């Protein structure tokens, strides 16, 4: 089955635009336990309840507030929240290139496969191969739906992977941890301890194969479910019909701009990360004026799926 495109736009660095689409790189394989009414086998959902009075309230009486201290809130209107949303550009804007070893894995959050579209394959391969040979990755900003993300653009075999990252202030520093300092005399192992530890590591070493590792809890639960299905121990649950999510198909046609940008970049010297987005915007404006057509902005990203499933259990550690 063909992979569904979740987002369409372009990779932008300097004057170069590469039209691409994002595809999900992971799937959730945990067990979702739904709450059911034991008497009727009806799904059990949530209610909007006033925590002080315990009474259910209407959707129109709900406002959004941000706590700035204990018990104190600032209420924001939908219009104020909408104005704060980042501008959707449908662009993965590379801010700079850094050594791959400089970015700790603790900053990486969620990967997406990036695939070329609209005849962008050659320039896509050029960027991928250049990153692989130089050992660098691109640090970019991208807006998906209404949220701005920091992201790392990483070469991985034939593909480029866009890995959404945590912002710097979302990663806690290690200074508060009681860690043995590297090379400290009091915590330094002896030569014999190091030798035995190295032997143990080498004895337990092997080639990484993700198929060697399974979610044992999930497999045990699914085997139990299969046995109960075969034994006829099932219940009929009438779920409310869910609206299927739709995805935008519009994408900016950047083929002509890509060709012009590559010509302009030749011999143009090294560009700074700060000037790149501005120059790319100027080039895009020039291309629009020359062609006399408007580039459609894609809605981008999947809409939030309609009603969530009822309560979920925590996944096993």
URVENKA-V163453 format. One record per pair of residues at least 4 apart in sequence whose C-alpha atoms are under 8 Angstrom apart, sorted by the first residue. I is the first residue (numbers start at 1). J is the second residue. D is the distance in Angstrom with one decimal. If there is no record, write none. Layout:
i=(I | I)
j=(J | J)
d=(D | D)
This chain:
i=(3 | 4 | 5 | 5 | 5 | 6 | 6 | 6 | 6 | 6 | 6 | 6 | 6 | 7 | 7 | 7 | 7 | 7 | 7 | 7 | 7 | 7 | 8 | 8 | 8 | 8 | 8 | 8 | 8 | 8 | 8 | 8 | 8 | 9 | 9 | 9 | 9 | 9 | 9 | 9 | 9 | 9 | 9 | 10 | 10 | 10 | 10 | 10 | 10 | 10 | 10 | 10 | 11 | 11 | 11 | 11 | 11 | 11 | 11 | 11 | 11 | 12 | 12 | 12 | 12 | 12 | 12 | 12 | 12 | 12 | 13 | 13 | 13 | 13 | 13 | 13 | 13 | 14 | 14 | 14 | 14 | 14 | 14 | 14 | 14 | 15 | 15 | 15 | 15 | 15 | 15 | 15 | 15 | 15 | 16 | 16 | 16 | 16 | 16 | 17 | 17 | 17 | 17 | 17 | 18 | 18 | 18 | 18 | 18 | 18 | 19 | 19 | 19 | 19 | 19 | 19 | 19 | 19 | 19 | 20 | 20 | 20 | 20 | 20 | 20 | 21 | 21 | 21 | 21 | 22 | 22 | 22 | 22 | 23 | 23 | 23 | 23 | 24 | 24 | 24 | 25 | 25 | 25 | 26 | 26 | 29 | 30 | 30 | 31 | 31 | 31 | 32 | 32 | 33 | 33 | 33 | 34 | 34 | 34 | 34 | 34 | 34 | 35 | 35 | 35 | 35 | 35 | 35 | 36 | 36 | 36 | 36 | 37 | 37 | 37 | 37 | 38 | 41 | 41 | 41 | 42 | 42 | 42 | 43 | 43 | 43 | 43 | 44 | 45 | 45 | 45 | 46 | 47 | 48 | 48 | 48 | 48 | 49 | 49 | 49 | 49 | 50 | 50 | 50 | 50 | 51 | 57 | 57 | 58 | 63 | 63 | 63 | 64 | 64 | 64 | 65 | 65 | 65 | 65 | 66 | 66 | 66 | 66 | 67 | 67 | 67 | 67 | 68 | 68 | 68 | 69 | 76 | 76 | 77 | 78 | 79 | 80 | 81 | 85 | 85 | 86 | 86 | 86 | 86 | 87 | 88 | 88 | 88 | 88 | 89 | 89 | 90 | 90 | 90 | 90 | 90 | 91 | 91 | 92 | 92 | 92 | 92 | 93 | 93 | 93 | 93 | 94 | 94 | 94 | 94 | 94 | 95 | 95 | 95 | 95 | 95 | 95 | 95 | 96 | 96 | 96 | 96 | 96 | 97 | 97 | 97 | 97 | 98 | 98 | 98 | 98 | 98 | 99 | 99 | 99 | 99 | 100 | 100 | 100 | 103 | 104 | 106 | 107 | 107 | 107 | 107 | 107 | 108 | 108 | 108 | 108 | 108 | 109 | 109 | 109 | 109 | 110 | 110 | 110 | 111 | 111 | 111 | 111 | 112 | 112 | 112 | 112 | 113 | 113 | 113 | 113 | 114 | 114 | 114 | 114 | 115 | 115 | 116 | 116 | 116 | 117 | 118 | 118 | 118 | 119 | 120 | 120 | 121 | 122 | 123 | 124 | 125 | 126 | 127 | 128 | 128 | 128 | 128 | 128 | 129 | 129 | 130 | 131 | 131 | 131 | 131 | 131 | 132 | 132 | 136 | 137 | 137 | 137 | 137 | 138 | 138 | 138 | 139 | 139 | 139 | 139 | 140 | 140 | 140 | 140 | 141 | 141 | 141 | 141 | 142 | 142 | 142 | 142 | 143 | 143 | 143 | 144 | 144 | 144 | 144 | 145 | 145 | 145 | 145 | 145 | 149 | 149 | 149 | 150 | 150 | 150 | 150 | 151 | 151 | 151 | 151 | 152 | 152 | 152 | 152 | 152 | 153 | 153 | 153 | 153 | 154 | 154 | 154 | 154 | 155 | 155 | 155 | 156 | 156 | 166 | 166 | 167 | 180 | 180 | 181 | 183 | 183 | 184 | 189 | 189 | 190 | 191 | 192 | 193 | 194 | 195 | 196 | 197 | 198 | 199 | 200 | 201 | 209 | 214 | 215 | 216 | 217 | 217 | 218 | 219 | 220 | 221 | 222 | 223 | 224 | 225 | 226 | 227 | 228 | 228 | 228 | 229 | 229 | 242 | 242 | 243 | 243 | 244 | 244 | 245 | 245 | 245 | 245 | 245 | 246 | 246 | 247 | 247 | 247 | 247 | 247 | 248 | 248 | 248 | 248 | 248 | 249 | 249 | 249 | 250 | 250 | 250 | 250 | 251 | 251 | 251 | 251 | 252 | 252 | 252 | 252 | 253 | 254 | 255 | 256 | 256 | 257 | 257 | 257 | 257 | 258 | 259 | 260 | 261 | 261 | 262 | 264 | 265 | 271 | 271 | 272 | 273 | 274 | 275 | 276 | 277 | 278 | 279 | 280 | 281 | 282 | 283 | 284 | 285 | 286 | 287 | 288 | 288 | 288 | 288 | 289)
j=(23 | 23 | 21 | 22 | 23 | 21 | 22 | 23 | 24 | 247 | 300 | 301 | 302 | 21 | 22 | 23 | 144 | 247 | 248 | 300 | 301 | 302 | 19 | 20 | 21 | 22 | 90 | 249 | 250 | 251 | 298 | 300 | 301 | 19 | 20 | 21 | 90 | 91 | 92 | 251 | 252 | 298 | 300 | 17 | 18 | 19 | 20 | 21 | 90 | 91 | 92 | 252 | 16 | 17 | 18 | 19 | 20 | 91 | 92 | 93 | 94 | 16 | 17 | 18 | 91 | 92 | 93 | 94 | 277 | 280 | 17 | 93 | 94 | 95 | 276 | 277 | 280 | 265 | 271 | 273 | 275 | 276 | 277 | 279 | 280 | 258 | 261 | 262 | 264 | 265 | 276 | 279 | 280 | 283 | 257 | 258 | 261 | 262 | 280 | 254 | 257 | 258 | 261 | 280 | 116 | 120 | 123 | 124 | 254 | 258 | 116 | 117 | 118 | 119 | 120 | 252 | 253 | 254 | 255 | 114 | 115 | 116 | 117 | 118 | 120 | 114 | 115 | 116 | 117 | 112 | 113 | 114 | 115 | 112 | 113 | 114 | 115 | 111 | 112 | 113 | 111 | 112 | 113 | 111 | 112 | 218 | 218 | 315 | 218 | 221 | 315 | 312 | 313 | 311 | 312 | 313 | 43 | 44 | 309 | 310 | 311 | 312 | 43 | 44 | 45 | 310 | 311 | 312 | 41 | 42 | 43 | 44 | 41 | 42 | 43 | 44 | 42 | 235 | 236 | 237 | 237 | 238 | 239 | 237 | 238 | 239 | 310 | 310 | 309 | 310 | 311 | 310 | 56 | 56 | 57 | 58 | 59 | 54 | 55 | 56 | 57 | 54 | 55 | 56 | 57 | 55 | 61 | 62 | 62 | 75 | 76 | 77 | 75 | 76 | 77 | 73 | 74 | 75 | 76 | 73 | 74 | 75 | 76 | 71 | 72 | 73 | 74 | 72 | 73 | 74 | 73 | 80 | 81 | 81 | 82 | 83 | 84 | 85 | 146 | 147 | 143 | 146 | 147 | 148 | 143 | 143 | 144 | 145 | 146 | 143 | 297 | 142 | 143 | 297 | 298 | 300 | 142 | 143 | 140 | 141 | 142 | 143 | 140 | 141 | 142 | 277 | 138 | 139 | 140 | 141 | 273 | 138 | 139 | 140 | 141 | 273 | 274 | 276 | 138 | 139 | 140 | 272 | 273 | 136 | 137 | 138 | 139 | 102 | 136 | 137 | 138 | 139 | 103 | 135 | 136 | 137 | 135 | 136 | 137 | 107 | 108 | 171 | 165 | 166 | 167 | 168 | 171 | 152 | 163 | 164 | 165 | 166 | 163 | 164 | 165 | 166 | 163 | 164 | 165 | 161 | 162 | 163 | 164 | 161 | 162 | 163 | 164 | 159 | 160 | 161 | 162 | 159 | 160 | 161 | 162 | 159 | 160 | 120 | 121 | 124 | 121 | 253 | 254 | 255 | 255 | 124 | 255 | 125 | 126 | 127 | 128 | 129 | 130 | 131 | 132 | 155 | 158 | 159 | 160 | 133 | 155 | 134 | 135 | 136 | 137 | 154 | 155 | 136 | 155 | 154 | 152 | 153 | 154 | 155 | 152 | 153 | 154 | 150 | 151 | 152 | 153 | 150 | 151 | 152 | 153 | 148 | 149 | 150 | 151 | 148 | 149 | 150 | 151 | 147 | 148 | 149 | 148 | 149 | 300 | 301 | 299 | 300 | 301 | 302 | 303 | 164 | 165 | 166 | 164 | 165 | 166 | 167 | 162 | 163 | 164 | 165 | 161 | 162 | 163 | 164 | 165 | 160 | 161 | 162 | 163 | 160 | 161 | 162 | 163 | 159 | 160 | 161 | 160 | 161 | 170 | 171 | 171 | 184 | 187 | 187 | 187 | 188 | 188 | 193 | 194 | 194 | 195 | 196 | 197 | 198 | 199 | 200 | 201 | 202 | 203 | 204 | 205 | 213 | 219 | 219 | 220 | 221 | 316 | 222 | 223 | 224 | 225 | 226 | 227 | 228 | 229 | 230 | 231 | 232 | 233 | 234 | 233 | 234 | 306 | 307 | 305 | 306 | 305 | 306 | 302 | 303 | 304 | 305 | 306 | 302 | 303 | 299 | 300 | 301 | 302 | 303 | 298 | 299 | 300 | 301 | 302 | 298 | 299 | 300 | 296 | 297 | 298 | 299 | 295 | 296 | 297 | 298 | 295 | 296 | 297 | 298 | 295 | 258 | 259 | 260 | 287 | 261 | 283 | 284 | 287 | 262 | 263 | 264 | 265 | 283 | 266 | 268 | 269 | 275 | 276 | 276 | 277 | 278 | 279 | 280 | 281 | 282 | 283 | 284 | 285 | 286 | 287 | 288 | 289 | 290 | 291 | 292 | 293 | 294 | 295 | 293)
d=(6.7 | 6.4 | 6.0 | 5.7 | 5.2 | 7.2 | 5.6 | 5.7 | 7.3 | 6.7 | 7.2 | 5.1 | 5.8 | 5.5 | 5.1 | 7.5 | 7.6 | 7.8 | 7.6 | 4.8 | 4.5 | 7.3 | 7.7 | 6.0 | 4.3 | 6.4 | 6.9 | 7.5 | 7.5 | 5.9 | 7.0 | 6.1 | 7.8 | 5.8 | 5.6 | 6.3 | 4.6 | 5.4 | 7.5 | 6.0 | 6.6 | 7.5 | 7.9 | 5.9 | 5.0 | 4.1 | 5.2 | 7.7 | 6.6 | 4.9 | 6.0 | 7.9 | 7.9 | 5.5 | 4.9 | 6.5 | 6.9 | 5.8 | 4.6 | 6.2 | 7.3 | 5.7 | 4.6 | 6.6 | 6.5 | 5.9 | 4.9 | 6.0 | 7.6 | 7.3 | 6.8 | 6.4 | 5.3 | 7.5 | 6.2 | 7.3 | 7.7 | 7.8 | 6.6 | 7.8 | 7.7 | 4.3 | 6.8 | 6.9 | 6.3 | 7.8 | 4.9 | 7.1 | 7.6 | 6.7 | 6.8 | 6.3 | 4.9 | 7.0 | 8.0 | 5.7 | 5.3 | 6.2 | 7.3 | 6.7 | 7.2 | 5.4 | 7.7 | 8.0 | 7.2 | 5.7 | 6.6 | 6.3 | 7.3 | 7.0 | 5.9 | 5.5 | 6.3 | 7.9 | 5.7 | 7.7 | 7.6 | 6.5 | 7.9 | 6.4 | 5.4 | 4.3 | 5.1 | 7.9 | 7.4 | 5.8 | 5.4 | 6.4 | 6.6 | 6.1 | 5.7 | 4.9 | 6.5 | 5.6 | 5.0 | 6.4 | 7.6 | 7.3 | 4.9 | 6.2 | 5.8 | 4.9 | 5.6 | 7.2 | 7.8 | 7.7 | 6.3 | 6.6 | 6.1 | 7.9 | 7.2 | 5.6 | 6.6 | 7.3 | 5.4 | 5.9 | 7.4 | 7.8 | 6.9 | 5.5 | 5.9 | 6.2 | 6.1 | 5.3 | 7.7 | 6.1 | 6.0 | 7.9 | 5.4 | 5.5 | 4.6 | 5.2 | 4.9 | 5.2 | 6.4 | 6.2 | 7.9 | 7.2 | 7.1 | 5.8 | 6.0 | 6.7 | 7.9 | 7.1 | 7.6 | 6.8 | 7.3 | 6.3 | 8.0 | 5.2 | 7.4 | 7.2 | 6.7 | 5.5 | 5.8 | 7.4 | 7.6 | 5.8 | 5.4 | 4.2 | 5.9 | 5.2 | 5.5 | 6.2 | 6.6 | 7.8 | 6.8 | 7.9 | 7.2 | 7.0 | 7.5 | 7.4 | 5.8 | 5.9 | 7.2 | 5.7 | 5.3 | 4.1 | 5.9 | 5.3 | 5.3 | 6.5 | 7.8 | 7.0 | 5.6 | 4.2 | 6.4 | 6.1 | 5.9 | 7.1 | 7.3 | 6.1 | 6.6 | 6.3 | 6.1 | 6.3 | 6.6 | 6.7 | 6.1 | 7.1 | 7.2 | 6.6 | 6.8 | 6.4 | 7.7 | 5.9 | 7.8 | 7.9 | 7.2 | 7.1 | 7.5 | 7.5 | 7.0 | 7.1 | 6.7 | 7.1 | 6.2 | 7.6 | 6.2 | 5.9 | 4.8 | 7.9 | 5.2 | 5.3 | 6.5 | 6.9 | 6.0 | 5.6 | 4.0 | 6.6 | 7.6 | 7.4 | 5.7 | 5.2 | 7.2 | 4.9 | 6.9 | 7.7 | 6.0 | 5.5 | 7.2 | 7.9 | 5.2 | 6.2 | 5.6 | 4.5 | 6.0 | 7.1 | 5.3 | 5.7 | 6.5 | 7.3 | 7.6 | 6.1 | 4.4 | 6.3 | 6.1 | 5.0 | 5.5 | 7.3 | 7.6 | 7.5 | 5.2 | 5.0 | 7.4 | 7.9 | 7.1 | 8.0 | 6.3 | 6.2 | 4.6 | 6.4 | 6.6 | 5.4 | 5.1 | 6.4 | 5.4 | 5.1 | 7.2 | 6.4 | 5.7 | 4.1 | 6.2 | 5.7 | 5.1 | 6.1 | 8.0 | 7.0 | 6.4 | 4.7 | 6.3 | 6.8 | 5.4 | 5.6 | 6.4 | 7.1 | 7.3 | 5.3 | 5.4 | 6.3 | 7.1 | 7.2 | 8.0 | 7.1 | 7.0 | 6.0 | 7.2 | 6.1 | 6.3 | 6.3 | 6.2 | 5.9 | 6.0 | 6.2 | 6.3 | 5.5 | 7.9 | 7.3 | 6.3 | 6.1 | 7.6 | 6.1 | 5.8 | 5.1 | 6.1 | 7.6 | 6.4 | 6.9 | 5.9 | 8.0 | 6.5 | 5.7 | 5.2 | 7.4 | 5.6 | 4.8 | 6.8 | 7.4 | 5.9 | 4.8 | 6.4 | 5.9 | 5.1 | 6.1 | 7.1 | 7.0 | 5.7 | 4.8 | 6.0 | 5.7 | 5.4 | 6.7 | 7.2 | 5.4 | 4.2 | 6.1 | 6.5 | 7.5 | 6.8 | 5.9 | 7.7 | 6.3 | 5.4 | 7.3 | 7.5 | 6.4 | 7.0 | 8.0 | 6.0 | 5.3 | 6.8 | 6.6 | 6.3 | 5.4 | 4.3 | 5.0 | 7.9 | 5.7 | 5.2 | 6.4 | 6.8 | 6.5 | 5.7 | 4.6 | 6.5 | 5.6 | 5.1 | 6.4 | 7.5 | 6.1 | 4.6 | 6.2 | 5.8 | 6.6 | 5.9 | 7.0 | 7.2 | 7.1 | 6.3 | 7.7 | 7.6 | 6.2 | 5.9 | 6.0 | 6.4 | 6.3 | 6.2 | 6.2 | 6.0 | 6.0 | 6.2 | 6.2 | 6.2 | 6.1 | 6.0 | 6.2 | 6.1 | 7.9 | 7.9 | 6.4 | 6.1 | 6.2 | 7.1 | 6.1 | 6.1 | 6.3 | 6.2 | 6.1 | 6.2 | 6.3 | 6.2 | 6.2 | 6.2 | 6.1 | 5.0 | 6.9 | 5.8 | 6.1 | 6.1 | 6.9 | 7.7 | 5.9 | 7.4 | 7.6 | 6.7 | 6.0 | 7.3 | 5.9 | 7.6 | 6.6 | 6.7 | 7.7 | 6.9 | 6.5 | 5.4 | 7.1 | 6.0 | 5.2 | 5.6 | 7.2 | 7.9 | 6.9 | 8.0 | 8.0 | 6.4 | 6.7 | 4.8 | 7.4 | 7.8 | 6.5 | 6.6 | 5.6 | 5.3 | 5.9 | 6.7 | 7.6 | 7.0 | 5.8 | 6.5 | 6.4 | 7.8 | 5.9 | 7.2 | 6.9 | 6.3 | 6.2 | 6.5 | 6.2 | 6.0 | 7.4 | 6.4 | 6.7 | 7.5 | 6.8 | 6.6 | 6.3 | 7.7 | 7.8 | 6.3 | 6.1 | 6.2 | 6.4 | 6.2 | 6.2 | 6.2 | 6.3 | 6.2 | 6.3 | 6.4 | 6.2 | 6.2 | 5.9 | 5.9 | 6.2 | 7.3 | 7.4)
